[in-house]
Amino acid sequence: MLGVEPAMVVVLVIVGLALFGTIAYLSWLAEKKRQDALAELAQELGLRFDPGLDHDHDDEYAQFEIFRRGHARAARNTLHGSVTLFGQGCDLVAGDYRYKVTSGSGKNRKTSTYRFSYLIVHPPWDTPPLLIRPEGVFDKIKGAFGFDDIDFESAEFSRKFYVKSDDKRFAYDVLHPRMMEFLLAVKPPMIDIEGGALCLSDGARRWDADKFKLHIKFLGQFCEQWPRHLLKEFNK
């Protein structure tokens, strides 16, 4: 028995290494397939694709809280180019983002990695900031203590979306009844307009190529819903 045990340990180690290698290979294969799909999407839409790491993204778009979380922050699988919004060409940046969070200390020290996808466009003019996102449990708790978001005539919209802006008139103008119906039907992720850019992301998941394409289409539909008087006001 004593002679058998070391041999069993060796076998278990070999099996473990083989299993680890298989998982690593399958993970690499899935990532390569995803990158190839994004490269094809970029070609289809007339965009540039860069699979490399971009460590400056968090500073370039520091106005968005989702890019200031944790440490070891970097963007990758980036699509660059232009998209037509409001009848004008607007710069577009989209891709994946990664950050790490370290908790505990000593033997209990643990680092977790988080990844999500995003879509950013630069409208042809600046507007007041506007945040529109699905309402969460913490928003309801804050509301109970008087920290309310902007309420609208549509009780359903106010219940399902958290809206914040320094300019309530601007928020009411953008979120007119037809726009609210559109957002309730589509159920988009967070829409954040700040610092001359519009960011679309849920800050939690990566999108496949079809999802990127769907969100780019949604963004066009969202901008088409803006009232004409706003376009004239900001396009002076």
C-alpha positions in Angstrom: 0.0 0.0 0.0 2.8 2.4 0.9 4.3 1.9 -2.5 1.0 2.5 -4.3 0.2 5.9 -2.6 3.0 7.9 -4.2 2.1 6.6 -7.6 -1.5 7.6 -7.0 -0.4 11.1 -6.0 1.6 11.3 -9.3 -1.4 10.2 -11.3 -3.7 12.7 -9.5 -1.2 15.5 -10.2 -1.0 14.6 -13.9 -4.8 14.4 -14.2 -5.0 17.8 -12.4 -2.5 19.4 -14.7 -4.2 18.0 -17.7 -7.6 19.2 -16.5 -6.1 22.7 -15.8 -4.5 22.8 -19.3 -7.8 21.8 -21.0 -9.7 24.5 -19.1 -7.1 27.1 -20.0 -7.1 26.0 -23.7 -10.9 26.1 -23.9 -10.9 29.5 -22.2 -8.3 30.8 -24.7 -10.2 29.3 -27.6 -13.5 31.0 -26.5 -11.7 34.4 -26.1 -10.1 34.1 -29.5 -13.5 33.3 -31.1 -15.0 36.3 -29.4 -12.2 38.6 -30.6 -12.6 37.3 -34.1 -16.3 38.0 -33.9 -15.7 41.6 -32.7 -13.1 42.1 -35.5 -15.7 41.0 -38.1 -18.2 43.3 -36.5 -15.8 46.2 -36.8 -15.2 45.5 -40.4 -18.9 45.3 -41.1 -19.5 48.6 -39.4 -16.5 50.4 -40.9 -14.7 50.6 -37.5 -11.1 49.9 -36.4 -10.5 47.0 -33.9 -7.7 46.8 -31.4 -7.5 43.7 -29.2 -4.6 45.1 -27.1 -4.7 46.7 -23.6 -5.4 50.4 -23.1 -4.3 51.6 -19.7 -5.3 55.2 -20.3 -9.0 54.6 -20.8 -9.9 55.2 -17.2 -8.3 58.6 -17.2 -9.7 59.6 -20.6 -13.2 58.9 -19.4 -12.8 59.7 -15.7 -16.2 61.4 -15.7 -17.9 58.0 -15.7 -17.9 56.2 -12.3 -17.8 52.7 -13.8 -14.2 53.4 -15.1 -12.9 54.6 -11.7 -13.5 51.4 -9.7 -10.8 49.2 -8.2 -7.2 49.0 -9.6 -5.3 47.5 -12.5 -7.8 49.1 -14.7 -7.6 48.6 -18.5 -9.7 48.6 -21.7 -9.2 46.0 -24.4 -10.9 44.6 -27.6 -11.6 48.3 -28.5 -13.7 49.4 -31.5 -12.9 52.9 -32.8 -14.7 54.9 -35.5 -17.7 57.0 -36.2 -21.5 56.7 -36.2 -24.2 59.0 -37.4 -26.3 60.5 -34.7 -28.5 63.6 -34.8 -27.6 63.7 -38.5 -23.9 64.2 -37.9 -20.9 62.0 -37.6 -20.0 61.3 -33.9 -16.9 59.6 -32.6 -17.5 56.1 -31.2 -15.4 54.0 -28.8 -16.6 50.6 -27.6 -15.2 47.4 -26.1 -14.4 45.6 -22.9 -13.1 46.9 -19.6 -11.4 45.2 -16.7 -10.6 46.2 -13.1 -9.6 44.4 -9.9 -10.7 44.7 -6.3 -8.5 43.5 -3.4 -10.0 42.8 0.0 -8.8 41.4 3.3 -5.2 41.2 4.4 -2.5 38.6 5.1 -3.7 35.0 4.4 -7.2 36.3 3.9 -6.1 38.8 1.1 -8.1 38.2 -2.0 -8.1 39.9 -5.4 -11.2 39.6 -7.7 -11.3 40.5 -11.4 -14.4 42.1 -12.9 -15.1 42.6 -16.7 -17.8 44.4 -18.6 -18.5 45.9 -22.0 -19.3 49.5 -22.8 -20.3 51.8 -25.7 -19.3 55.5 -25.7 -20.2 58.2 -28.3 -19.3 61.9 -28.4 -22.4 63.9 -29.4 -21.8 66.9 -31.6 -22.5 69.3 -28.7 -22.4 69.5 -24.9 -25.5 69.0 -22.8 -26.2 69.0 -19.1 -25.4 65.7 -17.4 -28.1 63.1 -17.4 -28.1 59.6 -15.8 -30.8 57.0 -16.7 -30.5 53.5 -15.4 -32.7 50.7 -14.1 -33.7 51.4 -10.5 -32.2 49.1 -7.9 -32.9 48.1 -4.3 -30.5 50.7 -2.9 -32.2 53.4 -4.9 -35.5 52.5 -3.2 -33.9 52.5 0.2 -32.4 56.0 -0.5 -35.8 57.1 -1.7 -37.3 56.1 1.7 -34.8 58.5 3.4 -35.7 61.4 1.1 -32.9 61.0 -1.5 -35.3 60.9 -4.4 -34.4 60.8 -8.1 -36.4 62.8 -10.6 -40.0 61.6 -10.8 -42.1 61.6 -14.0 -45.8 61.5 -14.9 -45.5 57.9 -15.8 -45.6 56.0 -12.5 -44.3 52.9 -14.2 -41.3 54.7 -15.6 -40.5 56.4 -12.3 -40.7 53.0 -10.6 -38.4 51.2 -13.0 -35.8 53.8 -13.8 -33.5 56.0 -11.7 -33.0 59.4 -13.3 -30.6 62.1 -12.1 -29.6 65.4 -13.7 -28.5 68.9 -12.5 -31.0 70.3 -15.0 -34.5 68.9 -14.4 -35.9 70.8 -17.4 -33.4 69.1 -19.6 -34.3 65.7 -18.1 -38.0 66.3 -18.7 -37.4 67.4 -22.3 -35.4 64.3 -23.2 -37.7 61.9 -21.3 -41.0 62.9 -22.9 -43.9 60.4 -22.9 -42.9 58.7 -26.2 -39.2 58.3 -25.0 -40.4 56.8 -21.7 -42.5 54.3 -23.6 -39.6 53.4 -25.8 -37.2 52.9 -22.8 -39.8 50.8 -21.0 -40.1 48.5 -24.0 -36.4 48.2 -24.8 -35.1 48.0 -21.1 -31.6 49.4 -21.9 -28.6 49.3 -19.5 -27.4 52.5 -17.9 -27.3 55.7 -20.1 -24.9 58.2 -18.7 -24.3 61.6 -20.3 -21.4 63.5 -18.8 -18.4 65.6 -19.9 -19.3 65.7 -23.6 -19.8 62.0 -23.9 -22.6 59.4 -23.7 -21.8 56.0 -22.1 -24.0 52.9 -22.4 -23.1 50.0 -20.1 -24.4 47.9 -17.2 -21.0 47.8 -15.6 -21.3 44.1 -14.9 -21.3 41.9 -18.1 -19.4 41.5 -21.3 -21.4 41.6 -24.5 -21.0 39.4 -27.5 -20.7 40.9 -31.0 -24.5 40.7 -31.6 -25.1 42.6 -28.4 -22.7 45.4 -29.4 -24.5 45.7 -32.7 -27.9 45.8 -30.9 -26.7 48.5 -28.5 -25.3 50.6 -31.4 -28.7 50.3 -33.1 -30.5 51.3 -29.8 -28.3 54.4 -29.4 -29.4 55.6 -32.9 -33.1 55.0 -31.9 -32.6 56.8 -28.6 -31.1 59.8 -30.3 -33.9 59.9 -32.9 -36.4 60.3 -30.0 -34.8 63.6 -28.9 -37.3 66.5 -29.4 -36.4 68.8 -32.3 -36.4 72.0 -30.1 -33.5 70.5 -28.1 -31.5 69.8 -31.2 -31.9 73.4 -32.3 -31.1 74.7 -28.8 -27.8 72.8 -28.5 -26.8 73.1 -32.2 -26.5 76.9 -32.2 
